Amino acid sequence: EVQLVESGGGLVQAGGSLRVSCAASGFSFDEYAMGWFRQAPGKEREGVSCISSIGGNTYYTNSVKGRFTISRDRAKNTVYLQMNTLKPEDTAVYYCTSLGSWGQGTQVTVSS
């Protein structure tokens, strides 16, 4: 059974940084791409970033380019999203996804 468990969210002031993590289990972590989505109140879930199976290729939505960095740790079966220069509009629940499964999400709140 695929399990994805996010952690690391919290409250931060605008301009600050947070790193969210997603611990994966139940599948061959090295073989699959991983992604981060987010959903703000009253808005649709949107793709934020993804990383290929071996980490050589990454994608970022335009609004986070240059501020967010996705990475993965094969030894820990974990994918990270380092978020710098956070803005109030980054406030959302951040979800990890792979193989059609989703984690429970972690709340990120950026105060102005």
N, C-alpha and C positions, 0 to 999 in steps of 0.2 A: 504494500500500500504506500502510495506516494504521500509523504508528509513534508510540509513546508511550514517552518515556524519563524516568524519575524520577531525582531526585537530591536531596541535601540531608539525608538521614537521618544518624543518629549516636547517640552516647551523651550523655545529659544528666541532670543531677540533678533530682529532683522539685522542681517550682516553676519550672524553667527554661523556655526557649523554643527552638523550632526552626522553620525554614521549609523545607518540602519543595516541590520544583518538578517540573513535568511538561512537557517540551518535546514538542510535537505536530507531526507532519508527515504528508503524504500525503493530506490532505483539507482542505476549506474550514473552517478553524478557527472562523471567525466564525459559522458556520451551525449549530453543534451544541453541545449541553450537554456539560459535562465533570463528571466525578465522582471522588471519592476513596473508596476502600474500605480496610479494614485487616483483617489476619488475625493473631490472636495464636496462640501455640503451643497446639495441642489444641482450638482453637475454630474455628467457622465464619467465613468472610469476612463482614464486616458493612459496610454503607454508613455513611460518616462525613459526607459533605457533597457537595453538587452545586451547580452554577451554570448558569444558563440561557445561551443562545447569546450574548446581548448583555450578560449580567452583571447584568440588572436583578433577577433572582430568585435567591435562594439558599435552601438547605435544610441543616439540621444535625441530626444525631441528638441526642437529649436529653443524652447524656452529655458532649457537647463544646460545647454551647451556651454562649455567653459566654466561651469560652476559645479556640476556633478560628475563623479567618476565611479563607474561600475568596475568591480573586480571579483575574482573568485579564487578560493583557496581549496585546492584539491585535497589536501591533507585533512581539512576540517569539513569538507562537503558543505561549504558555506559561500554564499554570494553576498557581497557588500555593496552599498551605495553610499559613497562619501558625498555629502552635500555641503557645499561652502557658499558663502555670500547669500545666505537664505533670505528670501523675500516673503512678505505676508501672503502673497499669492501661491506660495509653495505649501501652504497649510492644506493638509489632506490626510486621509488614511492611505498609507503606502502598503501595497500588496506585492508579494513575491509570487511568481508563477513559473511553472514548467510542466510539460506533458499534460496540459489541460487542467492541471490542479492549481489550487490557490491556497495561500496561507490565510490566516485569520486577520491579518493586517496589523499595522502599528501606526498610532496616531502621531503625526508631526504637526505642531502648532508653532507658527512664527508670529511673534507679536511686533507691532510697529512702534 
